[in-house]
């Protein structure tokens, strides 16, 4: 009998340790910080099954800001991996945005709500790209727009007034455009890349992801390495991106008819040449 009691106690202890919570503070760049003077919010991390963690976000006054599910929630934001449902909340506690992520990419349905809980916008994603229907609603529940997307491109739709009258159509999302399109951008990047000698010697290659913002004037601002490969390759990728800032003007993006600052990610591939000659 004593043996059984010890076994049960051990199991309860192990279970408690498995789901132990951790509280961390976040600065304005959302990195963990031990300096509470720099903190703007805090997060409560709760381990779940299969390596997942649930993260509850709070303002410093204790108001809940959102809930996220991750397979990795680390001190550095760039190393975090969203997996599962992520929810942002209004100050009144109602859902503001509910999205589903799979390995940091949007997947399935994402829903934006009005503060009173009415649905405002529904979008559909596959592997991070807009794929499927987009529906937008007025606060009274009437349909404002109906669109359909394939691989991030709007394939058509309708726009309605609050009275139900059909209006001249413009897609909800108009993404920033590089002169000549994405193919022209990739070609410009490819032509300007200089492979770092130390990376050649170390036989390092791969795809660096550079994230930046195209502002309302079509200017490229705030570039940063989103996914690193090797220090000198990262630096060269940043140099190439920055080299096109003063030369090329983008067409700015719009959301629901308004010019907006829109985040953009460019892949920069470094691949070593291989000698296929047989000796």
N, C-alpha and C positions, 0 to 999 in steps of 0.2 A: 504493500500500500504506500509506504514511504517513497519507494522508487517511482511510483506513478505520480505522486505529488511533485517530486523534483523534476520529472520530465515535463509535466504540464507547466510548471513555473519557468523552466528553461525555454519552452516554446513561446510563452507569453513575453518573455524578455527579448527573445529574438525578433518577434513580431513588432514589438515596440521600437526596437532599434531600427528595423527596416523602414518604418514610417516616421522616424524622427524628423522634426521640422528644423529648418535653419532660416534665420532672418538676416538679410544683407541690405546694406544701404546703397543707393544709386546716386551718382552725380548727374549733372545736366547733360552729359553725353551717354548716360545709361550704363556706365561702367561701375563695377563695385567700388566702394570707397570705405575706408575705416575712419575718415574724417567726417564726423557728423555735421560740421559746419558747411561742408561742400555738398551734403546730401540734399536732394530735392524730393525724394520719395524712398520707400523701402519695399522689399519683396520678401514674402514668406514662401520658402521652397519646401514642398512636401514630396518625398519619394513615393512613386507608385510602382505597379508591377512592370516587369519586363524592361527595366532601365528607364522608364518614363518618369518625369517629375511634373507636378502641378505647381505653378507659380502664381500666387495672389499678390497683386500690386496695390500699394496704398500710398496716398499722399501723406505727408508728415503729420497732418492733423487727424489721421486715422480713417479718412474717407477712402473707400475702396475704389480703385481706378480701373481694374481689369483682372482677367484671369487668363493665363496661358498654359499650354501643354507643350513640353519640350522633351526631346531625347537627350539634349545637352543644354544646360543653363550654366554657363561659365562666367568668371569675372570679366572677360573680354567679350564685348558684344559680337565681334566678328566670328567668334567660335561657337555661338549659340545655334541650336538647331530646333526650329519649331516643328512639332509633330502633333497634330490633333487640333481640337477646337481652341480658338483664341477669341476672347470677348473683351471689348472695351465698354465702359459704363459711363452714363451721364451722371452729373452730380446728384440727381434724384434717385440713383440706383438702378434705373432702367437700362436695358441694353442699348448701346449706341451703334456698335458694329460687331457682327459675329462672322468669323471666317474660319475655314478649315485649311490647315497646312499639311503638306507631306514633304519632309526633308527640305524645309524652308521655302517651298513653292506652294502657291495657292492651288487648292484642289477642290472641285465641287462647288457648292453654292456659298456665296458670301452675301450677307444681308445688312443693309444700313437702315436704322430706325429713326423716326422722329422722337423728340423727348417724351411724348405722351405714349410711345409704344407702337404707333402706327408704322407700317412698313414704308420706307422711302425709296429704297433701291435694292434690286436683286441682280447680282451678276453671277456668271458661271465660268469656272476655270478648269483647265486641264494642263497639268505639268507647268503651272505658272502663267499660262497664256489664257486670254479671254477665249472661251469656246462655248458657244451655245447662246441661249436667250439672255437679254438684258431688259429688265422691266423697271420703269421709274413711275412713282405715284405722287400725286398731290397730297397735301395733309388730310384732305377729306376722303382719301382712298381712291379717287378717280385716276385713271391711267394717264400719265403724262407722255411717256414714250415706250415704244416696243421696238427692239432691235435684235439682230442676230449677228454673232461674231464667229469667225473661224480663224484660228491661229493669230489672234490679236487684231484682226482686221474686221471692220464693220462691213457686213455684206448686204446691208439694207435695213430700213426700218421706217417708223412713222412717229411723228411728233404731234401732240394735241394740246390745245389751249385748255384752260380750266373749265370752259363751257363745252368741251368735247369737239371743237372745230379743229380739223387737220391743218397744221402749219407747215411752212417750208422746213424741210428736214435737214438737220445737221447732227452727226453722231454725238453721243454723250462724251466719248473719249476721242480726242484728236491728238495723237502723239506727236512729239517734236520730230521734225524731219531734217536730216542732214542733206545739203544740196546734192541731188542725184540719188538719194536714198541710202539704205543700209549697205548695199553692195559698194557704193562709191566710198562710204566711210571706211569699210573694211579694206578696200584697195589702198586708200590714202595711208591708213595705219601700216599696212603691209610694206608699202614702198619706203616708209620712213624708219622702220625698225632697224636698229644696229645691234646685232647679237653680241652681248658682253663677252669678252675674252675669258674671264674667269669662269663664267657659266659653261663655256665650251669645254674648257679644261676639266671642269667638274662633271661634264656630261649631264648638265641639268636642262630640262625642257618641260614644257607644259603650257597650260592656258591660264594667264593672269586675268582676273576679272576686275575691271576698273568701274567704279560707280561714280556718277557725277549728276549734277542738276542742270537742266536747261531752264533758264529763268524766263520771265515774261517778255524779255527783249530778244530772246534767242541766243543768249550768251551761255557758254559752258562755264559753270562755276563749281567749286568745292569737290574736285576730283579726289578719290581715295581708293586704296586697294581694298576690294571686297574679298577677293580670294588670292592668297599669296602662293607663289611657287618657289622662289629663290630670291634673296635680297637684290642682287644686281638685275635680275629679270624684272622684279617688281619696279625697281627704279627706272629701268628703260621703258617699261609700259607707261609709267607716269610721265616720263619725258615726252614720249610720243603723243600722248593725249594733250599735254599742255602745249605742244608745238602747234596744234591746230586751232588753239583758242583764238589767236589774233588774226588768223587767216580765213576762217570759215564762219559764216553766220547761219545758224539754224533757223528753221521756221518754228516759232514757239508752239507749245501745246495748249490745248484747251480742255476744260472739263465743264460739261453742261453749258457751253457757249462762252465761258469766261477764261481769259488767259491765266495760266497757272504755272508755277514752278513745278517741273515734273522730273522725277528721278529716272535715270537711264543707266543701263549697264552695258559696257562694251567688252567683248572677249578679245584678248590679244594673245595670239598663239606664237609660241616659240618652239620650233622644231629643228633639231640638229640634222644636217645633211648626212646621209648614210652612203658610204662607199660600197657599191655593189660589185665592183670589179673583183674577180677571183684572182688570187695569187697563185 
